[in-house]
């Protein structure tokens, strides 16, 4: 039986550049364990008050 999902608590920080904007840095070994391997692409579904991040499955050529 797989492990139950775990919540991660992060802080929205300010990203600097031409102007300040919200940034949500995601780092950790837990990302790969959740299916997000380095170099892979993701889809971010945006809803008011909710972000859903889904790893994209690359089609075989």
PDB file of N, CA, C and O in Angstrom:
ATOM      1  N   UNK A   1       0.855  -1.186   0.000  1.00  0.00           N
ATOM      2  CA  UNK A   1       0.000   0.000   0.000  1.00  0.00           C
ATOM      3  C   UNK A   1       0.897   1.245   0.000  1.00  0.00           C
ATOM      4  O   UNK A   1       1.806   1.342   0.825  1.00  0.00           O
ATOM      5  N   UNK A   2       0.657   2.198  -0.911  1.00  0.00           N
ATOM      6  CA  UNK A   2       1.500   3.393  -0.969  1.00  0.00           C
ATOM      7  C   UNK A   2       1.328   4.272   0.262  1.00  0.00           C
ATOM      8  O   UNK A   2       0.312   4.217   0.955  1.00  0.00           O
ATOM      9  N   UNK A   3       2.357   5.089   0.513  1.00  0.00           N
ATOM     10  CA  UNK A   3       2.283   6.028   1.635  1.00  0.00           C
ATOM     11  C   UNK A   3       1.224   7.085   1.364  1.00  0.00           C
ATOM     12  O   UNK A   3       1.040   7.493   0.217  1.00  0.00           O
ATOM     13  N   UNK A   4       0.527   7.532   2.400  1.00  0.00           N
ATOM     14  CA  UNK A   4      -0.463   8.602   2.191  1.00  0.00           C
ATOM     15  C   UNK A   4       0.246   9.899   1.803  1.00  0.00           C
ATOM     16  O   UNK A   4       1.400  10.108   2.177  1.00  0.00           O
ATOM     17  N   UNK A   5      -0.439  10.777   1.054  1.00  0.00           N
ATOM     18  CA  UNK A   5       0.187  12.038   0.660  1.00  0.00           C
ATOM     19  C   UNK A   5       0.554  12.872   1.877  1.00  0.00           C
ATOM     20  O   UNK A   5      -0.138  12.846   2.895  1.00  0.00           O
ATOM     21  N   UNK A   6       1.651  13.612   1.759  1.00  0.00           N
ATOM     22  CA  UNK A   6       2.084  14.494   2.842  1.00  0.00           C
ATOM     23  C   UNK A   6       1.939  15.934   2.387  1.00  0.00           C
ATOM     24  O   UNK A   6       2.175  16.257   1.223  1.00  0.00           O
ATOM     25  N   UNK A   7       1.556  16.780   3.300  1.00  0.00           N
ATOM     26  CA  UNK A   7       1.476  18.214   3.005  1.00  0.00           C
ATOM     27  C   UNK A   7       2.849  18.832   3.182  1.00  0.00           C
ATOM     28  O   UNK A   7       3.630  18.397   4.029  1.00  0.00           O
ATOM     29  N   UNK A   8       3.140  19.835   2.392  1.00  0.00           N
ATOM     30  CA  UNK A   8       4.367  20.623   2.509  1.00  0.00           C
ATOM     31  C   UNK A   8       3.946  22.058   2.758  1.00  0.00           C
ATOM     32  O   UNK A   8       3.031  22.561   2.105  1.00  0.00           O
ATOM     33  N   UNK A   9       4.595  22.711   3.684  1.00  0.00           N
ATOM     34  CA  UNK A   9       4.250  24.089   4.024  1.00  0.00           C
ATOM     35  C   UNK A   9       5.385  24.999   3.582  1.00  0.00           C
ATOM     36  O   UNK A   9       6.521  24.856   4.036  1.00  0.00           O
ATOM     37  N   UNK A  10       5.076  25.928   2.702  1.00  0.00           N
ATOM     38  CA  UNK A  10       6.060  26.817   2.106  1.00  0.00           C
ATOM     39  C   UNK A  10       5.645  28.257   2.333  1.00  0.00           C
ATOM     40  O   UNK A  10       4.505  28.534   2.707  1.00  0.00           O
ATOM     41  N   UNK A  11       6.564  29.164   2.107  1.00  0.00           N
ATOM     42  CA  UNK A  11       6.269  30.585   2.234  1.00  0.00           C
ATOM     43  C   UNK A  11       6.387  31.240   0.864  1.00  0.00           C
ATOM     44  O   UNK A  11       7.368  31.026   0.153  1.00  0.00           O
ATOM     45  N   UNK A  12       5.398  32.031   0.498  1.00  0.00           N
ATOM     46  CA  UNK A  12       5.469  32.815  -0.736  1.00  0.00           C
ATOM     47  C   UNK A  12       6.432  33.963  -0.467  1.00  0.00           C
ATOM     48  O   UNK A  12       6.253  34.736   0.474  1.00  0.00           O
ATOM     49  N   UNK A  13       7.457  34.060  -1.310  1.00  0.00           N
ATOM     50  CA  UNK A  13       8.485  35.080  -1.124  1.00  0.00           C
ATOM     51  C   UNK A  13       8.466  36.060  -2.292  1.00  0.00           C
ATOM     52  O   UNK A  13       7.796  35.838  -3.301  1.00  0.00           O
ATOM     53  N   UNK A  14       9.212  37.141  -2.133  1.00  0.00           N
ATOM     54  CA  UNK A  14       9.295  38.155  -3.176  1.00  0.00           C
ATOM     55  C   UNK A  14      10.471  37.831  -4.093  1.00  0.00           C
ATOM     56  O   UNK A  14      11.574  37.547  -3.627  1.00  0.00           O
ATOM     57  N   UNK A  15      10.223  37.879  -5.393  1.00  0.00           N
ATOM     58  CA  UNK A  15      11.271  37.694  -6.386  1.00  0.00           C
ATOM     59  C   UNK A  15      11.611  39.065  -6.945  1.00  0.00           C
ATOM     60  O   UNK A  15      10.719  39.842  -7.285  1.00  0.00           O
ATOM     61  N   UNK A  16      12.887  39.356  -7.040  1.00  0.00           N
ATOM     62  CA  UNK A  16      13.295  40.679  -7.507  1.00  0.00           C
ATOM     63  C   UNK A  16      13.721  40.618  -8.963  1.00  0.00           C
ATOM     64  O   UNK A  16      14.149  39.573  -9.454  1.00  0.00           O
ATOM     65  N   UNK A  17      13.605  41.707  -9.625  1.00  0.00           N
ATOM     66  CA  UNK A  17      13.980  41.846 -11.028  1.00  0.00           C
ATOM     67  C   UNK A  17      13.600  43.250 -11.420  1.00  0.00           C
ATOM     68  O   UNK A  17      13.884  44.203 -10.695  1.00  0.00           O
ATOM     69  N   UNK A  18      12.957  43.384 -12.563  1.00  0.00           N
ATOM     70  CA  UNK A  18      12.474  44.696 -12.993  1.00  0.00           C
ATOM     71  C   UNK A  18      11.432  45.229 -12.015  1.00  0.00           C
ATOM     72  O   UNK A  18      11.344  46.436 -11.787  1.00  0.00           O
ATOM     73  N   UNK A  19      10.660  44.340 -11.450  1.00  0.00           N
ATOM     74  CA  UNK A  19       9.663  44.695 -10.437  1.00  0.00           C
ATOM     75  C   UNK A  19       9.476  43.487  -9.534  1.00  0.00           C
ATOM     76  O   UNK A  19       9.806  42.365  -9.919  1.00  0.00           O
ATOM     77  N   UNK A  20       8.955  43.704  -8.354  1.00  0.00           N
ATOM     78  CA  UNK A  20       8.797  42.582  -7.452  1.00  0.00           C
ATOM     79  C   UNK A  20       7.548  41.782  -7.777  1.00  0.00           C
ATOM     80  O   UNK A  20       6.519  42.330  -8.170  1.00  0.00           O
ATOM     81  N   UNK A  21       7.665  40.482  -7.604  1.00  0.00           N
ATOM     82  CA  UNK A  21       6.546  39.579  -7.883  1.00  0.00           C
ATOM     83  C   UNK A  21       6.630  38.388  -6.941  1.00  0.00           C
ATOM     84  O   UNK A  21       7.690  38.086  -6.394  1.00  0.00           O
ATOM     85  N   UNK A  22       5.516  37.726  -6.761  1.00  0.00           N
ATOM     86  CA  UNK A  22       5.464  36.573  -5.854  1.00  0.00           C
ATOM     87  C   UNK A  22       6.219  35.388  -6.454  1.00  0.00           C
ATOM     88  O   UNK A  22       6.197  35.165  -7.665  1.00  0.00           O
ATOM     89  N   UNK A  23       6.883  34.640  -5.585  1.00  0.00           N
ATOM     90  CA  UNK A  23       7.639  33.469  -6.012  1.00  0.00           C
ATOM     91  C   UNK A  23       7.407  32.348  -5.002  1.00  0.00           C
ATOM     92  O   UNK A  23       7.304  32.589  -3.800  1.00  0.00           O
ATOM     93  N   UNK A  24       7.328  31.136  -5.504  1.00  0.00           N
ATOM     94  CA  UNK A  24       7.120  29.974  -4.647  1.00  0.00           C
ATOM     95  C   UNK A  24       8.178  28.927  -4.993  1.00  0.00           C
ATOM     96  O   UNK A  24       7.940  28.071  -5.845  1.00  0.00           O
ATOM     97  N   UNK A  25       9.347  28.985  -4.339  1.00  0.00           N
ATOM     98  CA  UNK A  25      10.412  28.032  -4.674  1.00  0.00           C
ATOM     99  C   UNK A  25      10.097  26.630  -4.150  1.00  0.00           C
ATOM    100  O   UNK A  25       9.797  26.447  -2.970  1.00  0.00           O
ATOM    101  N   UNK A  26      10.170  25.661  -5.035  1.00  0.00           N
ATOM    102  CA  UNK A  26       9.930  24.261  -4.663  1.00  0.00           C
ATOM    103  C   UNK A  26      11.235  23.497  -4.836  1.00  0.00           C
ATOM    104  O   UNK A  26      11.731  23.372  -5.956  1.00  0.00           O
ATOM    105  N   UNK A  27      11.795  22.989  -3.756  1.00  0.00           N
ATOM    106  CA  UNK A  27      13.017  22.198  -3.828  1.00  0.00           C
ATOM    107  C   UNK A  27      12.939  21.065  -2.818  1.00  0.00           C
ATOM    108  O   UNK A  27      12.291  21.188  -1.778  1.00  0.00           O
ATOM    109  N   UNK A  28      13.590  19.987  -3.126  1.00  0.00           N
ATOM    110  CA  UNK A  28      13.664  18.884  -2.176  1.00  0.00           C
ATOM    111  C   UNK A  28      13.599  17.534  -2.859  1.00  0.00           C
ATOM    112  O   UNK A  28      13.110  17.406  -3.982  1.00  0.00           O
ATOM    113  N   UNK A  29      14.100  16.534  -2.160  1.00  0.00           N
ATOM    114  CA  UNK A  29      14.070  15.167  -2.686  1.00  0.00           C
ATOM    115  C   UNK A  29      12.645  14.663  -2.845  1.00  0.00           C
ATOM    116  O   UNK A  29      12.383  13.776  -3.657  1.00  0.00           O
ATOM    117  N   UNK A  30      11.736  15.219  -2.082  1.00  0.00           N
ATOM    118  CA  UNK A  30      10.340  14.787  -2.137  1.00  0.00           C
ATOM    119  C   UNK A  30       9.735  15.033  -3.516  1.00  0.00           C
ATOM    120  O   UNK A  30       8.793  14.341  -3.903  1.00  0.00           O
ATOM    121  N   UNK A  31      10.266  16.020  -4.276  1.00  0.00           N
ATOM    122  CA  UNK A  31       9.736  16.277  -5.616  1.00  0.00           C
ATOM    123  C   UNK A  31       9.940  15.069  -6.526  1.00  0.00           C
ATOM    124  O   UNK A  31       9.010  14.645  -7.212  1.00  0.00           O
ATOM    125  N   UNK A  32      11.147  14.514  -6.535  1.00  0.00           N
ATOM    126  CA  UNK A  32      11.408  13.351  -7.378  1.00  0.00           C
ATOM    127  C   UNK A  32      10.602  12.144  -6.907  1.00  0.00           C
ATOM    128  O   UNK A  32      10.105  11.368  -7.723  1.00  0.00           O
ATOM    129  N   UNK A  33      10.475  11.990  -5.600  1.00  0.00           N
ATOM    130  CA  UNK A  33       9.670  10.885  -5.069  1.00  0.00           C
ATOM    131  C   UNK A  33       8.213  11.014  -5.499  1.00  0.00           C
ATOM    132  O   UNK A  33       7.494  10.020  -5.604  1.00  0.00           O
ATOM    133  N   UNK A  34       7.787  12.259  -5.749  1.00  0.00           N
ATOM    134  CA  UNK A  34       6.408  12.505  -6.175  1.00  0.00           C
ATOM    135  C   UNK A  34       6.249  12.440  -7.698  1.00  0.00           C
ATOM    136  O   UNK A  34       5.154  12.656  -8.216  1.00  0.00           O
ATOM    137  N   UNK A  35       7.348  12.141  -8.420  1.00  0.00           N
ATOM    138  CA  UNK A  35       7.246  11.985  -9.871  1.00  0.00           C
ATOM    139  C   UNK A  35       7.763  13.159 -10.683  1.00  0.00           C
ATOM    140  O   UNK A  35       7.565  13.198 -11.898  1.00  0.00           O
ATOM    141  N   UNK A  36       8.421  14.115 -10.040  1.00  0.00           N
ATOM    142  CA  UNK A  36       8.945  15.290 -10.735  1.00  0.00           C
ATOM    143  C   UNK A  36      10.458  15.151 -10.864  1.00  0.00           C
ATOM    144  O   UNK A  36      11.204  15.594  -9.990  1.00  0.00           O
ATOM    145  N   UNK A  37      10.912  14.531 -11.962  1.00  0.00           N
ATOM    146  CA  UNK A  37      12.344  14.300 -12.143  1.00  0.00           C
ATOM    147  C   UNK A  37      13.001  15.522 -12.783  1.00  0.00           C
ATOM    148  O   UNK A  37      12.357  16.281 -13.508  1.00  0.00           O
ATOM    149  N   UNK A  38      14.281  15.696 -12.503  1.00  0.00           N
ATOM    150  CA  UNK A  38      15.029  16.832 -13.038  1.00  0.00           C
ATOM    151  C   UNK A  38      14.964  16.815 -14.561  1.00  0.00           C
ATOM    152  O   UNK A  38      15.190  15.779 -15.188  1.00  0.00           O
ATOM    153  N   UNK A  39      14.656  17.957 -15.148  1.00  0.00           N
ATOM    154  CA  UNK A  39      14.580  18.092 -16.600  1.00  0.00           C
ATOM    155  C   UNK A  39      13.207  17.806 -17.182  1.00  0.00           C
ATOM    156  O   UNK A  39      12.973  18.063 -18.363  1.00  0.00           O
ATOM    157  N   UNK A  40      12.297  17.281 -16.376  1.00  0.00           N
ATOM    158  CA  UNK A  40      10.958  16.985 -16.900  1.00  0.00           C
ATOM    159  C   UNK A  40      10.126  18.264 -16.962  1.00  0.00           C
ATOM    160  O   UNK A  40      10.457  19.266 -16.328  1.00  0.00           O
ATOM    161  N   UNK A  41       9.057  18.216 -17.725  1.00  0.00           N
ATOM    162  CA  UNK A  41       8.165  19.358 -17.871  1.00  0.00           C
ATOM    163  C   UNK A  41       6.915  19.129 -17.026  1.00  0.00           C
ATOM    164  O   UNK A  41       6.529  17.991 -16.759  1.00  0.00           O
ATOM    165  N   UNK A  42       6.292  20.225 -16.612  1.00  0.00           N
ATOM    166  CA  UNK A  42       5.087  20.143 -15.792  1.00  0.00           C
ATOM    167  C   UNK A  42       4.010  21.059 -16.348  1.00  0.00           C
ATOM    168  O   UNK A  42       4.287  21.990 -17.105  1.00  0.00           O
ATOM    169  N   UNK A  43       2.797  20.777 -15.962  1.00  0.00           N
ATOM    170  CA  UNK A  43       1.662  21.659 -16.228  1.00  0.00           C
ATOM    171  C   UNK A  43       1.248  22.244 -14.883  1.00  0.00           C
ATOM    172  O   UNK A  43       1.131  21.520 -13.894  1.00  0.00           O
ATOM    173  N   UNK A  44       1.025  23.559 -14.850  1.00  0.00           N
ATOM    174  CA  UNK A  44       0.536  24.209 -13.639  1.00  0.00           C
ATOM    175  C   UNK A  44      -0.883  24.693 -13.923  1.00  0.00           C
ATOM    176  O   UNK A  44      -1.090  25.581 -14.750  1.00  0.00           O
ATOM    177  N   UNK A  45      -1.851  24.108 -13.236  1.00  0.00           N
ATOM    178  CA  UNK A  45      -3.250  24.498 -13.372  1.00  0.00           C
ATOM    179  C   UNK A  45      -3.527  25.532 -12.285  1.00  0.00           C
ATOM    180  O   UNK A  45      -3.321  25.267 -11.101  1.00  0.00           O
ATOM    181  N   UNK A  46      -3.994  26.708 -12.694  1.00  0.00           N
ATOM    182  CA  UNK A  46      -4.175  27.820 -11.761  1.00  0.00           C
ATOM    183  C   UNK A  46      -5.662  28.067 -11.523  1.00  0.00           C
ATOM    184  O   UNK A  46      -6.430  28.268 -12.463  1.00  0.00           O
ATOM    185  N   UNK A  47      -6.045  28.049 -10.274  1.00  0.00           N
ATOM    186  CA  UNK A  47      -7.401  28.389  -9.836  1.00  0.00           C
ATOM    187  C   UNK A  47      -7.252  29.386  -8.691  1.00  0.00           C
ATOM    188  O   UNK A  47      -6.192  29.449  -8.068  1.00  0.00           O
ATOM    189  N   UNK A  48      -8.268  30.149  -8.410  1.00  0.00           N
ATOM    190  CA  UNK A  48      -8.196  31.103  -7.305  1.00  0.00           C
ATOM    191  C   UNK A  48      -7.940  30.342  -6.008  1.00  0.00           C
ATOM    192  O   UNK A  48      -8.748  29.509  -5.598  1.00  0.00           O
ATOM    193  N   UNK A  49      -6.823  30.630  -5.373  1.00  0.00           N
ATOM    194  CA  UNK A  49      -6.479  29.991  -4.109  1.00  0.00           C
ATOM    195  C   UNK A  49      -5.939  28.577  -4.227  1.00  0.00           C
ATOM    196  O   UNK A  49      -5.782  27.896  -3.214  1.00  0.00           O
ATOM    197  N   UNK A  50      -5.649  28.114  -5.452  1.00  0.00           N
ATOM    198  CA  UNK A  50      -5.196  26.735  -5.622  1.00  0.00           C
ATOM    199  C   UNK A  50      -4.276  26.607  -6.835  1.00  0.00           C
ATOM    200  O   UNK A  50      -4.580  27.126  -7.909  1.00  0.00           O
ATOM    201  N   UNK A  51      -3.152  25.915  -6.659  1.00  0.00           N
ATOM    202  CA  UNK A  51      -2.262  25.551  -7.761  1.00  0.00           C
ATOM    203  C   UNK A  51      -2.156  24.035  -7.789  1.00  0.00           C
ATOM    204  O   UNK A  51      -1.937  23.406  -6.753  1.00  0.00           O
ATOM    205  N   UNK A  52      -2.310  23.446  -8.968  1.00  0.00           N
ATOM    206  CA  UNK A  52      -2.129  22.007  -9.117  1.00  0.00           C
ATOM    207  C   UNK A  52      -0.993  21.809 -10.114  1.00  0.00           C
ATOM    208  O   UNK A  52      -1.065  22.290 -11.245  1.00  0.00           O
ATOM    209  N   UNK A  53       0.053  21.105  -9.698  1.00  0.00           N
ATOM    210  CA  UNK A  53       1.228  20.886 -10.538  1.00  0.00           C
ATOM    211  C   UNK A  53       1.242  19.420 -10.947  1.00  0.00           C
ATOM    212  O   UNK A  53       1.263  18.527 -10.099  1.00  0.00           O
ATOM    213  N   UNK A  54       1.232  19.180 -12.263  1.00  0.00           N
ATOM    214  CA  UNK A  54       1.125  17.827 -12.792  1.00  0.00           C
ATOM    215  C   UNK A  54       2.322  17.547 -13.701  1.00  0.00           C
ATOM    216  O   UNK A  54       2.580  18.325 -14.619  1.00  0.00           O
ATOM    217  N   UNK A  55       3.064  16.448 -13.468  1.00  0.00           N
ATOM    218  CA  UNK A  55       4.158  16.121 -14.382  1.00  0.00           C
ATOM    219  C   UNK A  55       3.589  15.707 -15.737  1.00  0.00           C
ATOM    220  O   UNK A  55       2.611  14.963 -15.810  1.00  0.00           O
ATOM    221  N   UNK A  56       4.215  16.201 -16.814  1.00  0.00           N
ATOM    222  CA  UNK A  56       3.776  15.836 -18.155  1.00  0.00           C
ATOM    223  C   UNK A  56       4.489  14.561 -18.581  1.00  0.00           C
ATOM    224  O   UNK A  56       5.694  14.414 -18.380  1.00  0.00           O
ATOM    225  N   UNK A  57       3.739  13.649 -19.167  1.00  0.00           N
ATOM    226  CA  UNK A  57       4.306  12.403 -19.659  1.00  0.00           C
ATOM    227  C   UNK A  57       4.734  12.647 -21.097  1.00  0.00           C
ATOM    228  O   UNK A  57       3.920  13.032 -21.936  1.00  0.00           O
ATOM    229  N   UNK A  58       6.018  12.422 -21.380  1.00  0.00           N
ATOM    230  CA  UNK A  58       6.505  12.620 -22.744  1.00  0.00           C
ATOM    231  C   UNK A  58       6.075  11.453 -23.605  1.00  0.00           C
ATOM    232  O   UNK A  58       6.149  10.294 -23.196  1.00  0.00           O
ATOM    233  N   UNK A  59       5.617  11.784 -24.822  1.00  0.00           N
ATOM    234  CA  UNK A  59       5.199  10.744 -25.753  1.00  0.00           C
ATOM    235  C   UNK A  59       6.431  10.049 -26.314  1.00  0.00           C
ATOM    236  O   UNK A  59       7.453  10.683 -26.579  1.00  0.00           O
ATOM    237  N   UNK A  60       6.320   8.732 -26.492  1.00  0.00           N
ATOM    238  CA  UNK A  60       7.424   7.981 -27.086  1.00  0.00           C
ATOM    239  C   UNK A  60       7.494   8.291 -28.565  1.00  0.00           C
ATOM    240  O   UNK A  60       6.466   8.434 -29.228  1.00  0.00           O
ATOM    241  N   UNK A  61       8.720   8.397 -29.087  1.00  0.00           N
ATOM    242  CA  UNK A  61       8.904   8.738 -30.510  1.00  0.00           C
ATOM    243  C   UNK A  61       9.158   7.505 -31.318  1.00  0.00           C
ATOM    244  O   UNK A  61       9.337   7.589 -32.533  1.00  0.00           O
TER     245      UNK A  61
END
